[in-house]
Amino acid sequence: MLIIDNIGMLAYLYSLGKIAYIGGGFGKGIHNILEPASHRVPIIFGPKYHAFPEAESMIKSGAAISIQDQSGLENAITLFLEINGQVAGEKANAFLENNKGATQIITSYIRESIPFGSKS
């Protein structure tokens, strides 16, 4: 187990992990769950995730689990380590693959909505 309190290391560390516990879920909301998903890592987070559609989708697909307490954390770790961690990690990555393309959609919208060369 690693507990990291350092900026800039997570992207690399997710590539080494088997499970990611994402912080913030017992406060205002969860932190970024897309980074561990890109490394095919199953994700665990606290109960305050409802403002994050990606979290809702990953829970429904089995890629993530929301926990309420220590017992829930222990159960989620057991589930991902002993039963379906690799499958859950693949589902997390599939979420990203199925939802990519936002940059292209946004830039297309901007190009269609704002005439280039316009001063407005």
Biopython code that builds the backbone (N, CA, C, O; Angstrom):
import numpy as np
from Bio.PDB.StructureBuilder import StructureBuilder

atoms = [
    (1, "MET", "N", (0.840, -1.162, 0.000)),
    (1, "MET", "CA", (0.000, 0.000, 0.000)),
    (1, "MET", "C", (0.892, 1.233, 0.000)),
    (1, "MET", "O", (1.900, 1.291, 0.704)),
    (2, "LEU", "N", (0.502, 2.211, -0.800)),
    (2, "LEU", "CA", (1.167, 3.508, -0.817)),
    (2, "LEU", "C", (0.149, 4.592, -0.500)),
    (2, "LEU", "O", (-0.972, 4.567, -1.008)),
    (3, "ILE", "N", (0.530, 5.518, 0.317)),
    (3, "ILE", "CA", (-0.265, 6.713, 0.537)),
    (3, "ILE", "C", (0.601, 7.864, 0.047)),
    (3, "ILE", "O", (1.697, 8.096, 0.556)),
    (4, "ILE", "N", (0.093, 8.579, -0.946)),
    (4, "ILE", "CA", (0.879, 9.620, -1.599)),
    (4, "ILE", "C", (0.289, 10.994, -1.289)),
    (4, "ILE", "O", (-0.916, 11.206, -1.427)),
    (5, "ASP", "N", (1.125, 11.900, -0.881)),
    (5, "ASP", "CA", (0.731, 13.286, -0.657)),
    (5, "ASP", "C", (1.734, 14.161, -1.396)),
    (5, "ASP", "O", (2.483, 14.930, -0.794)),
    (6, "ASN", "N", (1.725, 14.020, -2.719)),
    (6, "ASN", "CA", (2.716, 14.702, -3.537)),
    (6, "ASN", "C", (2.111, 14.974, -4.901)),
    (6, "ASN", "O", (1.452, 14.101, -5.465)),
    (7, "ILE", "N", (2.315, 16.137, -5.431)),
    (7, "ILE", "CA", (1.778, 16.500, -6.743)),
    (7, "ILE", "C", (2.671, 15.932, -7.845)),
    (7, "ILE", "O", (3.897, 15.969, -7.746)),
    (8, "GLY", "N", (2.044, 15.411, -8.888)),
    (8, "GLY", "CA", (2.774, 15.014, -10.081)),
    (8, "GLY", "C", (3.174, 13.559, -10.169)),
    (8, "GLY", "O", (3.760, 13.158, -11.174)),
    (9, "MET", "N", (2.891, 12.759, -9.177)),
    (9, "MET", "CA", (3.327, 11.368, -9.184)),
    (9, "MET", "C", (2.223, 10.378, -9.547)),
    (9, "MET", "O", (2.513, 9.250, -9.947)),
    (10, "LEU", "N", (0.977, 10.782, -9.413)),
    (10, "LEU", "CA", (-0.115, 9.821, -9.527)),
    (10, "LEU", "C", (-0.205, 9.143, -10.885)),
    (10, "LEU", "O", (-0.427, 7.934, -10.947)),
    (11, "ALA", "N", (-0.042, 9.874, -11.958)),
    (11, "ALA", "CA", (-0.168, 9.266, -13.284)),
    (11, "ALA", "C", (0.771, 8.078, -13.422)),
    (11, "ALA", "O", (0.385, 7.042, -13.962)),
    (12, "TYR", "N", (1.989, 8.218, -12.942)),
    (12, "TYR", "CA", (2.937, 7.109, -12.998)),
    (12, "TYR", "C", (2.552, 6.000, -12.018)),
    (12, "TYR", "O", (2.595, 4.821, -12.369)),
    (13, "LEU", "N", (2.183, 6.366, -10.815)),
    (13, "LEU", "CA", (1.880, 5.366, -9.794)),
    (13, "LEU", "C", (0.659, 4.523, -10.146)),
    (13, "LEU", "O", (0.619, 3.334, -9.829)),
    (14, "TYR", "N", (-0.333, 5.120, -10.796)),
    (14, "TYR", "CA", (-1.498, 4.335, -11.208)),
    (14, "TYR", "C", (-1.096, 3.195, -12.126)),
    (14, "TYR", "O", (-1.716, 2.131, -12.104)),
    (15, "SER", "N", (-0.074, 3.403, -12.927)),
    (15, "SER", "CA", (0.361, 2.348, -13.851)),
    (15, "SER", "C", (0.930, 1.143, -13.111)),
    (15, "SER", "O", (1.015, 0.054, -13.678)),
    (16, "LEU", "N", (1.317, 1.324, -11.867)),
    (16, "LEU", "CA", (1.893, 0.236, -11.060)),
    (16, "LEU", "C", (0.872, -0.453, -10.165)),
    (16, "LEU", "O", (1.126, -1.537, -9.641)),
    (17, "GLY", "N", (-0.285, 0.182, -9.993)),
    (17, "GLY", "CA", (-1.236, -0.285, -9.003)),
    (17, "GLY", "C", (-2.161, -1.385, -9.462)),
    (17, "GLY", "O", (-2.302, -1.651, -10.655)),
    (18, "LYS", "N", (-2.786, -2.018, -8.490)),
    (18, "LYS", "CA", (-3.820, -3.023, -8.733)),
    (18, "LYS", "C", (-5.200, -2.474, -8.406)),
    (18, "LYS", "O", (-6.200, -2.929, -8.962)),
    (19, "ILE", "N", (-5.258, -1.493, -7.501)),
    (19, "ILE", "CA", (-6.500, -0.841, -7.085)),
    (19, "ILE", "C", (-6.153, 0.606, -6.751)),
    (19, "ILE", "O", (-5.059, 0.892, -6.265)),
    (20, "ALA", "N", (-7.089, 1.514, -7.015)),
    (20, "ALA", "CA", (-6.884, 2.909, -6.617)),
    (20, "ALA", "C", (-8.021, 3.340, -5.691)),
    (20, "ALA", "O", (-9.197, 3.199, -6.024)),
    (21, "TYR", "N", (-7.650, 3.863, -4.532)),
    (21, "TYR", "CA", (-8.622, 4.515, -3.668)),
    (21, "TYR", "C", (-8.467, 6.010, -3.932)),
    (21, "TYR", "O", (-7.391, 6.574, -3.737)),
    (22, "ILE", "N", (-9.538, 6.639, -4.373)),
    (22, "ILE", "CA", (-9.514, 8.053, -4.721)),
    (22, "ILE", "C", (-10.072, 8.858, -3.555)),
    (22, "ILE", "O", (-11.153, 8.558, -3.049)),
    (23, "GLY", "N", (-9.352, 9.855, -3.139)),
    (23, "GLY", "CA", (-9.759, 10.667, -2.006)),
    (23, "GLY", "C", (-10.860, 11.668, -2.335)),
    (23, "GLY", "O", (-11.280, 11.817, -3.482)),
    (24, "GLY", "N", (-11.299, 12.333, -1.307)),
    (24, "GLY", "CA", (-12.289, 13.386, -1.445)),
    (24, "GLY", "C", (-13.728, 12.943, -1.303)),
    (24, "GLY", "O", (-14.607, 13.788, -1.136)),
    (25, "GLY", "N", (-13.999, 11.670, -1.361)),
    (25, "GLY", "CA", (-15.366, 11.173, -1.370)),
    (25, "GLY", "C", (-16.111, 11.265, -0.053)),
    (25, "GLY", "O", (-17.287, 10.909, 0.020)),
    (26, "PHE", "N", (-15.449, 11.733, 0.978)),
    (26, "PHE", "CA", (-16.126, 11.945, 2.252)),
    (26, "PHE", "C", (-16.240, 13.434, 2.560)),
    (26, "PHE", "O", (-16.709, 13.822, 3.630)),
    (27, "GLY", "N", (-15.808, 14.262, 1.613)),
    (27, "GLY", "CA", (-15.917, 15.715, 1.756)),
    (27, "GLY", "C", (-16.897, 16.244, 0.733)),
    (27, "GLY", "O", (-18.057, 15.832, 0.698)),
    (28, "LYS", "N", (-16.427, 17.163, -0.106)),
    (28, "LYS", "CA", (-17.300, 17.795, -1.101)),
    (28, "LYS", "C", (-17.525, 16.927, -2.325)),
    (28, "LYS", "O", (-18.562, 17.047, -2.977)),
    (29, "GLY", "N", (-16.598, 16.073, -2.649)),
    (29, "GLY", "CA", (-16.717, 15.235, -3.834)),
    (29, "GLY", "C", (-15.399, 14.549, -4.107)),
    (29, "GLY", "O", (-14.385, 14.867, -3.485)),
    (30, "ILE", "N", (-15.409, 13.621, -5.023)),
    (30, "ILE", "CA", (-14.213, 12.817, -5.299)),
    (30, "ILE", "C", (-13.208, 13.567, -6.161)),
    (30, "ILE", "O", (-13.535, 14.539, -6.841)),
    (31, "HIS", "N", (-11.991, 13.085, -6.106)),
    (31, "HIS", "CA", (-10.937, 13.600, -6.970)),
    (31, "HIS", "C", (-11.024, 12.883, -8.318)),
    (31, "HIS", "O", (-11.967, 12.129, -8.555)),
    (32, "ASN", "N", (-10.073, 13.105, -9.183)),
    (32, "ASN", "CA", (-10.083, 12.588, -10.552)),
    (32, "ASN", "C", (-10.030, 11.053, -10.593)),
    (32, "ASN", "O", (-9.096, 10.444, -10.070)),
    (33, "ILE", "N", (-11.029, 10.443, -11.212)),
    (33, "ILE", "CA", (-11.030, 8.988, -11.362)),
    (33, "ILE", "C", (-10.640, 8.555, -12.772)),
    (33, "ILE", "O", (-10.525, 7.360, -13.042)),
    (34, "LEU", "N", (-10.437, 9.506, -13.666)),
    (34, "LEU", "CA", (-10.112, 9.156, -15.047)),
    (34, "LEU", "C", (-8.672, 8.676, -15.198)),
    (34, "LEU", "O", (-8.388, 7.830, -16.046)),
    (35, "GLU", "N", (-7.773, 9.202, -14.392)),
    (35, "GLU", "CA", (-6.375, 8.763, -14.483)),
    (35, "GLU", "C", (-6.210, 7.278, -14.156)),
    (35, "GLU", "O", (-5.602, 6.558, -14.948)),
    (36, "PRO", "N", (-6.727, 6.786, -13.023)),
    (36, "PRO", "CA", (-6.570, 5.349, -12.787)),
    (36, "PRO", "C", (-7.313, 4.509, -13.825)),
    (36, "PRO", "O", (-6.865, 3.420, -14.183)),
    (37, "ALA", "N", (-8.439, 5.014, -14.304)),
    (37, "ALA", "CA", (-9.182, 4.274, -15.337)),
    (37, "ALA", "C", (-8.332, 4.083, -16.582)),
    (37, "ALA", "O", (-8.398, 3.038, -17.228)),
    (38, "SER", "N", (-7.534, 5.089, -16.919)),
    (38, "SER", "CA", (-6.701, 4.984, -18.120)),
    (38, "SER", "C", (-5.604, 3.933, -17.975)),
    (38, "SER", "O", (-5.020, 3.498, -18.968)),
    (39, "HIS", "N", (-5.329, 3.530, -16.749)),
    (39, "HIS", "CA", (-4.327, 2.487, -16.494)),
    (39, "HIS", "C", (-4.965, 1.144, -16.153)),
    (39, "HIS", "O", (-4.298, 0.237, -15.657)),
    (40, "ARG", "N", (-6.267, 1.029, -16.426)),
    (40, "ARG", "CA", (-7.005, -0.218, -16.191)),
    (40, "ARG", "C", (-6.970, -0.655, -14.731)),
    (40, "ARG", "O", (-6.803, -1.834, -14.418)),
    (41, "VAL", "N", (-7.130, 0.322, -13.853)),
    (41, "VAL", "CA", (-7.099, 0.060, -12.422)),
    (41, "VAL", "C", (-8.520, 0.228, -11.867)),
    (41, "VAL", "O", (-9.136, 1.269, -12.091)),
    (42, "PRO", "N", (-9.052, -0.761, -11.155)),
    (42, "PRO", "CA", (-10.360, -0.597, -10.520)),
    (42, "PRO", "C", (-10.290, 0.500, -9.454)),
    (42, "PRO", "O", (-9.237, 0.745, -8.865)),
    (43, "ILE", "N", (-11.425, 1.151, -9.222)),
    (43, "ILE", "CA", (-11.425, 2.376, -8.439)),
    (43, "ILE", "C", (-12.393, 2.265, -7.258)),
    (43, "ILE", "O", (-13.496, 1.733, -7.383)),
    (44, "ILE", "N", (-11.946, 2.781, -6.114)),
    (44, "ILE", "CA", (-12.769, 2.846, -4.907)),
    (44, "ILE", "C", (-12.805, 4.303, -4.453)),
    (44, "ILE", "O", (-11.789, 4.998, -4.486)),
    (45, "PHE", "N", (-13.976, 4.756, -4.031)),
    (45, "PHE", "CA", (-14.096, 6.114, -3.510)),
    (45, "PHE", "C", (-15.248, 6.188, -2.531)),
    (45, "PHE", "O", (-16.050, 5.260, -2.426)),
    (46, "GLY", "N", (-15.325, 7.303, -1.810)),
    (46, "GLY", "CA", (-16.345, 7.513, -0.792)),
    (46, "GLY", "C", (-17.720, 7.808, -1.371)),
    (46, "GLY", "O", (-17.905, 7.772, -2.588)),
    (47, "PRO", "N", (-18.682, 8.100, -0.507)),
    (47, "PRO", "CA", (-20.083, 8.201, -0.907)),
    (47, "PRO", "C", (-20.482, 9.506, -1.592)),
    (47, "PRO", "O", (-21.587, 9.579, -2.131)),
    (48, "LYS", "N", (-19.660, 10.512, -1.597)),
    (48, "LYS", "CA", (-20.051, 11.802, -2.177)),
    (48, "LYS", "C", (-19.512, 11.923, -3.602)),
    (48, "LYS", "O", (-18.575, 12.676, -3.870)),
    (49, "TYR", "N", (-20.122, 11.169, -4.496)),
    (49, "TYR", "CA", (-19.684, 11.123, -5.893)),
    (49, "TYR", "C", (-20.798, 11.482, -6.867)),
    (49, "TYR", "O", (-20.573, 11.476, -8.077)),
    (50, "HIS", "N", (-21.982, 11.791, -6.378)),
    (50, "HIS", "CA", (-23.159, 11.920, -7.238)),
    (50, "HIS", "C", (-23.109, 13.091, -8.215)),
    (50, "HIS", "O", (-23.899, 13.127, -9.159)),
    (51, "ALA", "N", (-22.217, 14.036, -8.021)),
    (51, "ALA", "CA", (-22.073, 15.150, -8.963)),
    (51, "ALA", "C", (-21.142, 14.787, -10.117)),
    (51, "ALA", "O", (-20.833, 15.639, -10.949)),
    (52, "PHE", "N", (-20.695, 13.544, -10.177)),
    (52, "PHE", "CA", (-19.717, 13.113, -11.170)),
    (52, "PHE", "C", (-20.304, 11.981, -12.012)),
    (52, "PHE", "O", (-20.302, 10.828, -11.581)),
    (53, "PRO", "N", (-20.806, 12.296, -13.210)),
    (53, "PRO", "CA", (-21.446, 11.272, -14.040)),
    (53, "PRO", "C", (-20.524, 10.098, -14.371)),
    (53, "PRO", "O", (-20.987, 8.967, -14.516)),
    (54, "GLU", "N", (-19.225, 10.364, -14.491)),
    (54, "GLU", "CA", (-18.298, 9.272, -14.787)),
    (54, "GLU", "C", (-18.241, 8.279, -13.633)),
    (54, "GLU", "O", (-18.082, 7.080, -13.860)),
    (55, "ALA", "N", (-18.368, 8.758, -12.412)),
    (55, "ALA", "CA", (-18.372, 7.865, -11.255)),
    (55, "ALA", "C", (-19.626, 7.002, -11.258)),
    (55, "ALA", "O", (-19.563, 5.798, -11.011)),
    (56, "GLU", "N", (-20.755, 7.623, -11.537)),
    (56, "GLU", "CA", (-22.023, 6.872, -11.630)),
    (56, "GLU", "C", (-21.902, 5.763, -12.676)),
    (56, "GLU", "O", (-22.280, 4.619, -12.424)),
    (57, "SER", "N", (-21.378, 6.106, -13.839)),
    (57, "SER", "CA", (-21.248, 5.129, -14.929)),
    (57, "SER", "C", (-20.290, 4.004, -14.576)),
    (57, "SER", "O", (-20.553, 2.839, -14.876)),
    (58, "MET", "N", (-19.182, 4.350, -13.939)),
    (58, "MET", "CA", (-18.203, 3.311, -13.593)),
    (58, "MET", "C", (-18.738, 2.381, -12.510)),
    (58, "MET", "O", (-18.428, 1.190, -12.516)),
    (59, "ILE", "N", (-19.528, 2.899, -11.592)),
    (59, "ILE", "CA", (-20.144, 2.019, -10.591)),
    (59, "ILE", "C", (-21.103, 1.056, -11.281)),
    (59, "ILE", "O", (-21.081, -0.145, -11.014)),
    (60, "LYS", "N", (-21.947, 1.582, -12.171)),
    (60, "LYS", "CA", (-22.916, 0.732, -12.868)),
    (60, "LYS", "C", (-22.238, -0.358, -13.690)),
    (60, "LYS", "O", (-22.771, -1.460, -13.815)),
    (61, "SER", "N", (-21.076, -0.061, -14.247)),
    (61, "SER", "CA", (-20.381, -1.045, -15.081)),
    (61, "SER", "C", (-19.571, -2.053, -14.266)),
    (61, "SER", "O", (-19.151, -3.081, -14.795)),
    (62, "GLY", "N", (-19.349, -1.764, -12.981)),
    (62, "GLY", "CA", (-18.532, -2.656, -12.159)),
    (62, "GLY", "C", (-17.076, -2.257, -12.110)),
    (62, "GLY", "O", (-16.251, -2.994, -11.570)),
    (63, "ALA", "N", (-16.738, -1.090, -12.673)),
    (63, "ALA", "CA", (-15.355, -0.622, -12.691)),
    (63, "ALA", "C", (-14.967, 0.080, -11.394)),
    (63, "ALA", "O", (-13.782, 0.223, -11.091)),
    (64, "ALA", "N", (-15.965, 0.515, -10.632)),
    (64, "ALA", "CA", (-15.705, 1.258, -9.404)),
    (64, "ALA", "C", (-16.708, 0.851, -8.330)),
    (64, "ALA", "O", (-17.787, 0.333, -8.616)),
    (65, "ILE", "N", (-16.312, 1.104, -7.088)),
    (65, "ILE", "CA", (-17.173, 0.834, -5.938)),
    (65, "ILE", "C", (-17.122, 2.051, -5.028)),
    (65, "ILE", "O", (-16.049, 2.588, -4.753)),
    (66, "SER", "N", (-18.290, 2.481, -4.563)),
    (66, "SER", "CA", (-18.370, 3.530, -3.560)),
    (66, "SER", "C", (-18.506, 2.868, -2.194)),
    (66, "SER", "O", (-19.260, 1.910, -2.026)),
    (67, "ILE", "N", (-17.773, 3.387, -1.232)),
    (67, "ILE", "CA", (-17.803, 2.826, 0.121)),
    (67, "ILE", "C", (-18.332, 3.847, 1.117)),
    (67, "ILE", "O", (-18.291, 5.052, 0.872)),
    (68, "GLN", "N", (-18.828, 3.348, 2.240)),
    (68, "GLN", "CA", (-19.342, 4.199, 3.309)),
    (68, "GLN", "C", (-18.423, 4.221, 4.532)),
    (68, "GLN", "O", (-18.433, 5.172, 5.314)),
    (69, "ASP", "N", (-17.621, 3.145, 4.684)),
    (69, "ASP", "CA", (-16.845, 3.008, 5.907)),
    (69, "ASP", "C", (-15.709, 2.004, 5.710)),
    (69, "ASP", "O", (-15.481, 1.515, 4.604)),
    (70, "GLN", "N", (-15.006, 1.709, 6.794)),
    (70, "GLN", "CA", (-13.863, 0.804, 6.744)),
    (70, "GLN", "C", (-14.261, -0.589, 6.269)),
    (70, "GLN", "O", (-13.546, -1.208, 5.481)),
    (71, "SER", "N", (-15.379, -1.071, 6.740)),
    (71, "SER", "CA", (-15.843, -2.392, 6.323)),
    (71, "SER", "C", (-16.087, -2.434, 4.815)),
    (71, "SER", "O", (-15.737, -3.410, 4.151)),
    (72, "GLY", "N", (-16.682, -1.383, 4.286)),
    (72, "GLY", "CA", (-16.906, -1.293, 2.842)),
    (72, "GLY", "C", (-15.597, -1.272, 2.076)),
    (72, "GLY", "O", (-15.486, -1.879, 1.010)),
    (73, "LEU", "N", (-14.598, -0.569, 2.620)),
    (73, "LEU", "CA", (-13.279, -0.526, 1.990)),
    (73, "LEU", "C", (-12.657, -1.913, 1.955)),
    (73, "LEU", "O", (-12.119, -2.335, 0.932)),
    (74, "GLU", "N", (-12.733, -2.615, 3.069)),
    (74, "GLU", "CA", (-12.179, -3.978, 3.128)),
    (74, "GLU", "C", (-12.879, -4.893, 2.127)),
    (74, "GLU", "O", (-12.223, -5.679, 1.444)),
    (75, "ASN", "N", (-14.189, -4.798, 2.037)),
    (75, "ASN", "CA", (-14.944, -5.630, 1.092)),
    (75, "ASN", "C", (-14.599, -5.292, -0.355)),
    (75, "ASN", "O", (-14.463, -6.187, -1.189)),
    (76, "ALA", "N", (-14.459, -4.003, -0.652)),
    (76, "ALA", "CA", (-14.130, -3.587, -2.021)),
    (76, "ALA", "C", (-12.740, -4.076, -2.411)),
    (76, "ALA", "O", (-12.538, -4.557, -3.526)),
    (77, "ILE", "N", (-11.791, -3.953, -1.502)),
    (77, "ILE", "CA", (-10.431, -4.428, -1.789)),
    (77, "ILE", "C", (-10.444, -5.929, -2.031)),
    (77, "ILE", "O", (-9.830, -6.411, -2.983)),
    (78, "THR", "N", (-11.141, -6.671, -1.175)),
    (78, "THR", "CA", (-11.235, -8.120, -1.353)),
    (78, "THR", "C", (-11.854, -8.466, -2.699)),
    (78, "THR", "O", (-11.355, -9.337, -3.411)),
    (79, "LEU", "N", (-12.931, -7.791, -3.045)),
    (79, "LEU", "CA", (-13.595, -8.050, -4.315)),
    (79, "LEU", "C", (-12.650, -7.819, -5.491)),
    (79, "LEU", "O", (-12.540, -8.663, -6.381)),
    (80, "PHE", "N", (-11.975, -6.681, -5.490)),
    (80, "PHE", "CA", (-11.099, -6.361, -6.616)),
    (80, "PHE", "C", (-9.834, -7.221, -6.653)),
    (80, "PHE", "O", (-9.355, -7.562, -7.734)),
    (81, "LEU", "N", (-9.290, -7.575, -5.495)),
    (81, "LEU", "CA", (-8.065, -8.378, -5.490)),
    (81, "LEU", "C", (-8.325, -9.853, -5.766)),
    (81, "LEU", "O", (-7.554, -10.499, -6.476)),
    (82, "GLU", "N", (-9.404, -10.384, -5.209)),
    (82, "GLU", "CA", (-9.620, -11.821, -5.278)),
    (82, "GLU", "C", (-10.584, -12.254, -6.369)),
    (82, "GLU", "O", (-10.530, -13.401, -6.814)),
    (83, "ILE", "N", (-11.455, -11.374, -6.807)),
    (83, "ILE", "CA", (-12.506, -11.819, -7.709)),
    (83, "ILE", "C", (-12.394, -11.216, -9.098)),
    (83, "ILE", "O", (-12.202, -11.948, -10.070)),
    (84, "ASN", "N", (-12.509, -9.903, -9.215)),
    (84, "ASN", "CA", (-12.624, -9.345, -10.554)),
    (84, "ASN", "C", (-11.854, -8.064, -10.794)),
    (84, "ASN", "O", (-12.321, -7.222, -11.560)),
    (85, "GLY", "N", (-10.721, -7.879, -10.193)),
    (85, "GLY", "CA", (-9.956, -6.649, -10.370)),
    (85, "GLY", "C", (-9.563, -6.383, -11.803)),
    (85, "GLY", "O", (-9.679, -5.252, -12.274)),
    (86, "GLN", "N", (-9.099, -7.400, -12.510)),
    (86, "GLN", "CA", (-8.688, -7.197, -13.902)),
    (86, "GLN", "C", (-9.893, -6.859, -14.775)),
    (86, "GLN", "O", (-9.810, -5.978, -15.632)),
    (87, "VAL", "N", (-10.996, -7.543, -14.566)),
    (87, "VAL", "CA", (-12.218, -7.262, -15.326)),
    (87, "VAL", "C", (-12.687, -5.841, -15.038)),
    (87, "VAL", "O", (-13.055, -5.112, -15.960)),
    (88, "ALA", "N", (-12.679, -5.440, -13.766)),
    (88, "ALA", "CA", (-13.100, -4.092, -13.388)),
    (88, "ALA", "C", (-12.183, -3.045, -14.006)),
    (88, "ALA", "O", (-12.647, -2.003, -14.468)),
    (89, "GLY", "N", (-10.895, -3.317, -14.016)),
    (89, "GLY", "CA", (-9.946, -2.391, -14.631)),
    (89, "GLY", "C", (-10.186, -2.222, -16.122)),
    (89, "GLY", "O", (-10.087, -1.117, -16.655)),
    (90, "GLU", "N", (-10.502, -3.322, -16.791)),
    (90, "GLU", "CA", (-10.821, -3.248, -18.226)),
    (90, "GLU", "C", (-12.096, -2.451, -18.452)),
    (90, "GLU", "O", (-12.196, -1.705, -19.427)),
    (91, "LYS", "N", (-13.074, -2.600, -17.562)),
    (91, "LYS", "CA", (-14.317, -1.831, -17.682)),
    (91, "LYS", "C", (-14.056, -0.340, -17.463)),
    (91, "LYS", "O", (-14.674, 0.502, -18.115)),
    (92, "ALA", "N", (-13.152, -0.017, -16.556)),
    (92, "ALA", "CA", (-12.797, 1.387, -16.327)),
    (92, "ALA", "C", (-12.189, 1.987, -17.587)),
    (92, "ALA", "O", (-12.544, 3.094, -17.993)),
    (93, "ASN", "N", (-11.274, 1.251, -18.199)),
    (93, "ASN", "CA", (-10.657, 1.731, -19.427)),
    (93, "ASN", "C", (-11.666, 1.798, -20.567)),
    (93, "ASN", "O", (-11.604, 2.710, -21.392)),
    (94, "ALA", "N", (-12.585, 0.857, -20.626)),
    (94, "ALA", "CA", (-13.623, 0.864, -21.664)),
    (94, "ALA", "C", (-14.488, 2.113, -21.545)),
    (94, "ALA", "O", (-14.917, 2.667, -22.557)),
    (95, "PHE", "N", (-14.748, 2.563, -20.317)),
    (95, "PHE", "CA", (-15.501, 3.800, -20.134)),
    (95, "PHE", "C", (-14.809, 4.946, -20.858)),
    (95, "PHE", "O", (-15.459, 5.732, -21.547)),
    (96, "LEU", "N", (-13.493, 5.044, -20.703)),
    (96, "LEU", "CA", (-12.745, 6.113, -21.371)),
    (96, "LEU", "C", (-12.824, 5.972, -22.889)),
    (96, "LEU", "O", (-13.052, 6.952, -23.598)),
    (97, "GLU", "N", (-12.637, 4.772, -23.374)),
    (97, "GLU", "CA", (-12.685, 4.538, -24.821)),
    (97, "GLU", "C", (-14.056, 4.888, -25.399)),
    (97, "GLU", "O", (-14.147, 5.443, -26.494)),
    (98, "ASN", "N", (-15.102, 4.569, -24.676)),
    (98, "ASN", "CA", (-16.468, 4.828, -25.155)),
    (98, "ASN", "C", (-16.879, 6.285, -25.039)),
    (98, "ASN", "O", (-17.884, 6.690, -25.623)),
    (99, "ASN", "N", (-16.121, 7.075, -24.299)),
    (99, "ASN", "CA", (-16.501, 8.469, -24.077)),
    (99, "ASN", "C", (-15.446, 9.463, -24.541)),
    (99, "ASN", "O", (-15.497, 10.633, -24.161)),
    (100, "LYS", "N", (-14.505, 9.027, -25.343)),
    (100, "LYS", "CA", (-13.495, 9.972, -25.804)),
    (100, "LYS", "C", (-14.030, 10.784, -26.980)),
    (100, "LYS", "O", (-15.032, 10.427, -27.599)),
    (101, "GLY", "N", (-13.352, 11.860, -27.267)),
    (101, "GLY", "CA", (-13.741, 12.696, -28.396)),
    (101, "GLY", "C", (-14.293, 14.048, -27.993)),
    (101, "GLY", "O", (-14.764, 14.794, -28.851)),
    (102, "ALA", "N", (-14.249, 14.387, -26.717)),
    (102, "ALA", "CA", (-14.815, 15.657, -26.264)),
    (102, "ALA", "C", (-14.123, 16.849, -26.915)),
    (102, "ALA", "O", (-14.784, 17.829, -27.261)),
    (103, "THR", "N", (-12.818, 16.784, -27.084)),
    (103, "THR", "CA", (-12.095, 17.903, -27.687)),
    (103, "THR", "C", (-12.585, 18.168, -29.099)),
    (103, "THR", "O", (-12.801, 19.318, -29.479)),
    (104, "GLN", "N", (-12.758, 17.123, -29.866)),
    (104, "GLN", "CA", (-13.243, 17.287, -31.237)),
    (104, "GLN", "C", (-14.665, 17.851, -31.261)),
    (104, "GLN", "O", (-14.972, 18.720, -32.077)),
    (105, "ILE", "N", (-15.514, 17.375, -30.393)),
    (105, "ILE", "CA", (-16.895, 17.876, -30.323)),
    (105, "ILE", "C", (-16.909, 19.357, -29.966)),
    (105, "ILE", "O", (-17.635, 20.139, -30.580)),
    (106, "ILE", "N", (-16.117, 19.740, -28.985)),
    (106, "ILE", "CA", (-16.089, 21.135, -28.537)),
    (106, "ILE", "C", (-15.514, 22.044, -29.619)),
    (106, "ILE", "O", (-16.073, 23.105, -29.897)),
    (107, "THR", "N", (-14.409, 21.639, -30.226)),
    (107, "THR", "CA", (-13.823, 22.499, -31.260)),
    (107, "THR", "C", (-14.735, 22.600, -32.475)),
    (107, "THR", "O", (-14.797, 23.656, -33.106)),
    (108, "SER", "N", (-15.434, 21.545, -32.814)),
    (108, "SER", "CA", (-16.393, 21.613, -33.928)),
    (108, "SER", "C", (-17.509, 22.587, -33.602)),
    (108, "SER", "O", (-17.915, 23.373, -34.458)),
    (109, "TYR", "N", (-18.004, 22.545, -32.387)),
    (109, "TYR", "CA", (-19.060, 23.460, -31.964)),
    (109, "TYR", "C", (-18.581, 24.912, -32.046)),
    (109, "TYR", "O", (-19.298, 25.787, -32.532)),
    (110, "ILE", "N", (-17.369, 25.152, -31.569)),
    (110, "ILE", "CA", (-16.818, 26.509, -31.605)),
    (110, "ILE", "C", (-16.668, 26.984, -33.050)),
    (110, "ILE", "O", (-17.029, 28.116, -33.372)),
    (111, "ARG", "N", (-16.144, 26.134, -33.910)),
    (111, "ARG", "CA", (-15.968, 26.512, -35.321)),
    (111, "ARG", "C", (-17.297, 26.830, -35.991)),
    (111, "ARG", "O", (-17.377, 27.744, -36.811)),
    (112, "GLU", "N", (-18.332, 26.086, -35.649)),
    (112, "GLU", "CA", (-19.643, 26.309, -36.265)),
    (112, "GLU", "C", (-20.346, 27.521, -35.674)),
    (112, "GLU", "O", (-21.126, 28.181, -36.361)),
    (113, "SER", "N", (-20.080, 27.818, -34.416)),
    (113, "SER", "CA", (-20.801, 28.886, -33.723)),
    (113, "SER", "C", (-20.153, 30.261, -33.872)),
    (113, "SER", "O", (-20.847, 31.278, -33.877)),
    (114, "ILE", "N", (-18.849, 30.294, -33.992)),
    (114, "ILE", "CA", (-18.133, 31.566, -34.036)),
    (114, "ILE", "C", (-17.388, 31.658, -35.363)),
    (114, "ILE", "O", (-16.428, 30.921, -35.590)),
    (115, "PRO", "N", (-17.821, 32.551, -36.232)),
    (115, "PRO", "CA", (-17.105, 32.695, -37.513)),
    (115, "PRO", "C", (-15.682, 33.175, -37.278)),
    (115, "PRO", "O", (-15.463, 34.166, -36.581)),
    (116, "PHE", "N", (-14.717, 32.475, -37.857)),
    (116, "PHE", "CA", (-13.329, 32.888, -37.727)),
    (116, "PHE", "C", (-13.124, 34.195, -38.463)),
    (116, "PHE", "O", (-13.704, 34.421, -39.524)),
    (117, "GLY", "N", (-12.311, 35.039, -37.903)),
    (117, "GLY", "CA", (-12.063, 36.334, -38.484)),
    (117, "GLY", "C", (-13.041, 37.377, -37.964)),
    (117, "GLY", "O", (-12.880, 38.567, -38.235)),
    (118, "SER", "N", (-14.030, 36.954, -37.237)),
    (118, "SER", "CA", (-15.020, 37.866, -36.686)),
    (118, "SER", "C", (-14.427, 38.576, -35.470)),
    (118, "SER", "O", (-13.636, 37.991, -34.730)),
    (119, "LYS", "N", (-14.800, 39.802, -35.272)),
    (119, "LYS", "CA", (-14.303, 40.578, -34.125)),
    (119, "LYS", "C", (-15.261, 40.479, -32.940)),
    (119, "LYS", "O", (-15.006, 41.077, -31.895)),
    (120, "SER", "N", (-16.350, 39.738, -33.083)),
    (120, "SER", "CA", (-17.333, 39.661, -31.985)),
    (120, "SER", "C", (-17.005, 38.608, -30.984)),
    (120, "SER", "O", (-17.739, 38.430, -30.012)),
]
sb = StructureBuilder()
sb.init_structure("model")
sb.init_model(0)
sb.init_chain("A")
sb.init_seg("    ")
for serial, (resi, resn, name, xyz) in enumerate(atoms, 1):
    if name == "N":
        sb.init_residue(resn, " ", resi, " ")
    sb.init_atom(name, np.array(xyz, "f"), 0.0, 1.0, " ", f" {name:<3s}", serial, name[0])
structure = sb.get_structure()
